[in-house]
């Protein structure tokens, strides 16, 4: 499997995922409507498809990579327990 360097971020937080999904939907709908209107006005369905394809490409470029605007609110995870504490709790439960 491809190993990326550690300095390349590969995650989004939950709010960033929500923002990316909403932006993707808005771009696709906007380009779809504009493409439909333009294609209808010049009577070329292929122009509608080309404009929609450009919208998909733009939406993918803006939403698929984990840009910094999608990583503003990271989750604060709990600190892991030490292995000694987890071993003693397991033995107490078995008794």
DOZATOR-587589 format. One record per residue (C-alpha): residue number from 1; residue in three letters; z, x, y. Coordinates in Angstrom, 1 decimal. Example, Ala and Ser with C-alpha at 12.3 -4.5 7.8 and 13.67 -1.06 7.14 Angstrom:
2
<rec><k>1</k><r>ALA</r><z>7.8</z><x>12.3</x><y>-4.5</y></rec>
<rec><k>2</k><r>SER</r><z>7.1</z><x>13.7</x><y>-1.1</y></rec>
// end
This chain:
95
<rec><k>1</k><r>UNK</r><z>0.0</z><x>0.0</x><y>0.0</y></rec>
<rec><k>2</k><r>UNK</r><z>-0.7</z><x>1.1</x><y>3.5</y></rec>
<rec><k>3</k><r>UNK</r><z>2.3</z><x>2.7</x><y>5.2</y></rec>
<rec><k>4</k><r>UNK</r><z>2.5</z><x>2.4</x><y>9.0</y></rec>
<rec><k>5</k><r>UNK</r><z>4.4</z><x>4.9</x><y>11.1</y></rec>
<rec><k>6</k><r>UNK</r><z>7.9</z><x>3.8</x><y>12.0</y></rec>
<rec><k>7</k><r>UNK</r><z>7.2</z><x>3.7</x><y>15.7</y></rec>
<rec><k>8</k><r>UNK</r><z>4.6</z><x>0.9</x><y>15.3</y></rec>
<rec><k>9</k><r>UNK</r><z>6.4</z><x>-2.5</x><y>15.6</y></rec>
<rec><k>10</k><r>UNK</r><z>5.4</z><x>-5.0</x><y>12.9</y></rec>
<rec><k>11</k><r>UNK</r><z>7.7</z><x>-7.9</x><y>13.7</y></rec>
<rec><k>12</k><r>UNK</r><z>8.1</z><x>-10.9</x><y>16.0</y></rec>
<rec><k>13</k><r>UNK</r><z>11.2</z><x>-12.9</x><y>16.7</y></rec>
<rec><k>14</k><r>UNK</r><z>11.3</z><x>-16.6</x><y>16.1</y></rec>
<rec><k>15</k><r>UNK</r><z>10.8</z><x>-17.5</x><y>19.8</y></rec>
<rec><k>16</k><r>UNK</r><z>7.8</z><x>-15.1</x><y>19.8</y></rec>
<rec><k>17</k><r>UNK</r><z>6.3</z><x>-16.8</x><y>16.8</y></rec>
<rec><k>18</k><r>UNK</r><z>6.7</z><x>-20.1</x><y>18.5</y></rec>
<rec><k>19</k><r>UNK</r><z>5.0</z><x>-18.8</x><y>21.6</y></rec>
<rec><k>20</k><r>UNK</r><z>2.2</z><x>-17.2</x><y>19.7</y></rec>
<rec><k>21</k><r>UNK</r><z>1.5</z><x>-20.4</x><y>17.7</y></rec>
<rec><k>22</k><r>UNK</r><z>1.5</z><x>-22.5</x><y>20.8</y></rec>
<rec><k>23</k><r>UNK</r><z>-0.8</z><x>-20.1</x><y>22.6</y></rec>
<rec><k>24</k><r>UNK</r><z>-3.2</z><x>-20.0</x><y>19.6</y></rec>
<rec><k>25</k><r>UNK</r><z>-3.4</z><x>-23.8</x><y>19.6</y></rec>
<rec><k>26</k><r>UNK</r><z>-4.0</z><x>-24.0</x><y>23.3</y></rec>
<rec><k>27</k><r>UNK</r><z>-6.8</z><x>-21.4</x><y>23.2</y></rec>
<rec><k>28</k><r>UNK</r><z>-8.6</z><x>-23.0</x><y>20.2</y></rec>
<rec><k>29</k><r>UNK</r><z>-8.4</z><x>-26.5</x><y>21.7</y></rec>
<rec><k>30</k><r>UNK</r><z>-9.5</z><x>-25.3</x><y>25.2</y></rec>
<rec><k>31</k><r>UNK</r><z>-12.5</z><x>-23.4</x><y>23.8</y></rec>
<rec><k>32</k><r>UNK</r><z>-13.4</z><x>-26.2</x><y>21.5</y></rec>
<rec><k>33</k><r>UNK</r><z>-13.5</z><x>-28.8</x><y>24.3</y></rec>
<rec><k>34</k><r>UNK</r><z>-15.4</z><x>-26.5</x><y>26.6</y></rec>
<rec><k>35</k><r>UNK</r><z>-17.8</z><x>-25.6</x><y>23.8</y></rec>
<rec><k>36</k><r>UNK</r><z>-18.4</z><x>-29.2</x><y>22.9</y></rec>
<rec><k>37</k><r>UNK</r><z>-19.1</z><x>-30.2</x><y>26.4</y></rec>
<rec><k>38</k><r>UNK</r><z>-21.4</z><x>-27.2</x><y>27.0</y></rec>
<rec><k>39</k><r>UNK</r><z>-23.2</z><x>-27.7</x><y>23.6</y></rec>
<rec><k>40</k><r>UNK</r><z>-23.7</z><x>-31.4</x><y>24.3</y></rec>
<rec><k>41</k><r>UNK</r><z>-25.0</z><x>-30.8</x><y>27.8</y></rec>
<rec><k>42</k><r>UNK</r><z>-27.7</z><x>-28.3</x><y>26.6</y></rec>
<rec><k>43</k><r>UNK</r><z>-28.2</z><x>-30.1</x><y>23.3</y></rec>
<rec><k>44</k><r>UNK</r><z>-27.4</z><x>-27.0</x><y>21.2</y></rec>
<rec><k>45</k><r>UNK</r><z>-24.7</z><x>-27.3</x><y>18.6</y></rec>
<rec><k>46</k><r>UNK</r><z>-25.0</z><x>-23.6</x><y>17.9</y></rec>
<rec><k>47</k><r>UNK</r><z>-23.6</z><x>-22.9</x><y>21.4</y></rec>
<rec><k>48</k><r>UNK</r><z>-20.6</z><x>-25.0</x><y>20.6</y></rec>
<rec><k>49</k><r>UNK</r><z>-20.0</z><x>-22.9</x><y>17.4</y></rec>
<rec><k>50</k><r>UNK</r><z>-20.4</z><x>-19.6</x><y>19.3</y></rec>
<rec><k>51</k><r>UNK</r><z>-18.0</z><x>-20.6</x><y>22.1</y></rec>
<rec><k>52</k><r>UNK</r><z>-15.4</z><x>-21.8</x><y>19.5</y></rec>
<rec><k>53</k><r>UNK</r><z>-15.9</z><x>-18.5</x><y>17.6</y></rec>
<rec><k>54</k><r>UNK</r><z>-15.2</z><x>-16.6</x><y>20.8</y></rec>
<rec><k>55</k><r>UNK</r><z>-12.1</z><x>-18.7</x><y>21.3</y></rec>
<rec><k>56</k><r>UNK</r><z>-10.9</z><x>-17.9</x><y>17.8</y></rec>
<rec><k>57</k><r>UNK</r><z>-11.5</z><x>-14.2</x><y>18.3</y></rec>
<rec><k>58</k><r>UNK</r><z>-9.7</z><x>-14.2</x><y>21.6</y></rec>
<rec><k>59</k><r>UNK</r><z>-6.8</z><x>-16.2</x><y>20.1</y></rec>
<rec><k>60</k><r>UNK</r><z>-6.5</z><x>-13.8</x><y>17.2</y></rec>
<rec><k>61</k><r>UNK</r><z>-6.5</z><x>-10.8</x><y>19.6</y></rec>
<rec><k>62</k><r>UNK</r><z>-3.8</z><x>-12.3</x><y>21.7</y></rec>
<rec><k>63</k><r>UNK</r><z>-1.5</z><x>-13.7</x><y>19.0</y></rec>
<rec><k>64</k><r>UNK</r><z>-1.8</z><x>-11.7</x><y>15.8</y></rec>
<rec><k>65</k><r>UNK</r><z>-0.5</z><x>-8.3</x><y>16.9</y></rec>
<rec><k>66</k><r>UNK</r><z>3.2</z><x>-8.2</x><y>17.7</y></rec>
<rec><k>67</k><r>UNK</r><z>2.8</z><x>-7.6</x><y>21.4</y></rec>
<rec><k>68</k><r>UNK</r><z>6.1</z><x>-6.9</x><y>23.4</y></rec>
<rec><k>69</k><r>UNK</r><z>6.0</z><x>-10.5</x><y>24.8</y></rec>
<rec><k>70</k><r>UNK</r><z>6.7</z><x>-11.8</x><y>21.3</y></rec>
<rec><k>71</k><r>UNK</r><z>9.6</z><x>-9.5</x><y>20.7</y></rec>
<rec><k>72</k><r>UNK</r><z>11.9</z><x>-10.3</x><y>23.6</y></rec>
<rec><k>73</k><r>UNK</r><z>14.7</z><x>-12.1</x><y>21.7</y></rec>
<rec><k>74</k><r>UNK</r><z>15.5</z><x>-10.2</x><y>18.5</y></rec>
<rec><k>75</k><r>UNK</r><z>18.2</z><x>-11.6</x><y>16.2</y></rec>
<rec><k>76</k><r>UNK</r><z>21.6</z><x>-9.9</x><y>16.1</y></rec>
<rec><k>77</k><r>UNK</r><z>22.2</z><x>-9.4</x><y>12.4</y></rec>
<rec><k>78</k><r>UNK</r><z>25.7</z><x>-8.9</x><y>11.0</y></rec>
<rec><k>79</k><r>UNK</r><z>26.7</z><x>-5.4</x><y>10.0</y></rec>
<rec><k>80</k><r>UNK</r><z>26.5</z><x>-4.8</x><y>6.3</y></rec>
<rec><k>81</k><r>UNK</r><z>29.7</z><x>-4.6</x><y>4.3</y></rec>
<rec><k>82</k><r>UNK</r><z>30.7</z><x>-1.4</x><y>2.7</y></rec>
<rec><k>83</k><r>UNK</r><z>30.2</z><x>-1.3</x><y>-1.0</y></rec>
<rec><k>84</k><r>UNK</r><z>34.0</z><x>-0.9</x><y>-1.7</y></rec>
<rec><k>85</k><r>UNK</r><z>34.8</z><x>-4.2</x><y>0.0</y></rec>
<rec><k>86</k><r>UNK</r><z>32.2</z><x>-6.1</x><y>-2.0</y></rec>
<rec><k>87</k><r>UNK</r><z>33.3</z><x>-4.6</x><y>-5.3</y></rec>
<rec><k>88</k><r>UNK</r><z>36.9</z><x>-5.6</x><y>-4.8</y></rec>
<rec><k>89</k><r>UNK</r><z>36.0</z><x>-9.1</x><y>-3.8</y></rec>
<rec><k>90</k><r>UNK</r><z>34.0</z><x>-9.5</x><y>-7.0</y></rec>
<rec><k>91</k><r>UNK</r><z>36.9</z><x>-8.4</x><y>-9.1</y></rec>
<rec><k>92</k><r>UNK</r><z>39.2</z><x>-10.9</x><y>-7.4</y></rec>
<rec><k>93</k><r>UNK</r><z>36.9</z><x>-13.8</x><y>-8.1</y></rec>
<rec><k>94</k><r>UNK</r><z>36.6</z><x>-13.0</x><y>-11.8</y></rec>
<rec><k>95</k><r>UNK</r><z>40.4</z><x>-13.2</x><y>-12.4</y></rec>
// end
